[in-house]
Amino acid sequence: MARLLLFNKPFGVLSQFTDRGSPTVRSTLSDFIDVKGVYPAGRLDRDSEGLLLLCDDGKLQARIADPRFKLPKTYLVQVEGEPQENQLEQLRWGVELKDGMTRPAEIARIEEPDLWPRNPPIRARKSIPDSWLRITIREGRNRQVRRMTAAVGLPTLRLVRWSVGEWTVADISPGEFKEIAV
């Protein structure tokens, strides 16, 4: 039976166990997870938060991380500005990025979610409103959600991966993990 860890990755933590090549000390998974033999199934950028899956089974790891399996990944995204319907439609149908067209995404405007405080907090600008979106994608390009929102004129301020497939970070505090058998 495979082991699967659901980790709520805090802002500023690298999605790897060691940090090689940086002159500054950066926080890694080893600061939070003392479980041998598990490895990240996919990545989550240092400046993103939320669900990161780690497992000890190579086939499961590939199934989670490989875009061919189209496992849905849902993000709660705070963007700068007030989304217009044409911007949301662009995201729904796909956005042209430098590495090609994205697959269609599921997009919904949402009220500000009840999340943990981010440390450090995002910069607030009184003259520019911000909004929240729930975005579900079925591929996983580098910094994809941030690039998609920027491409339609809605820069991302905060990005929280809420779920991957059936797994969610709903009841896991930042820096904590839950182990499940699969």
Secondary structure, DSSP 8 states (H G I E B T S, - for coil): --EEEEEEE-TTB-SSS---S-SS--B-GGGT---TT-EESS---TT-EEEEEEES-HHHHHHHH-GGG---EEEEEEEES---HHHHHHHHH--EETTEE----EEEEE--------SS-----TTS-EEEEEEEES---TTHHHHHHHHTT--EEEEEEEEETTEE-TT--TT-EEEEE-
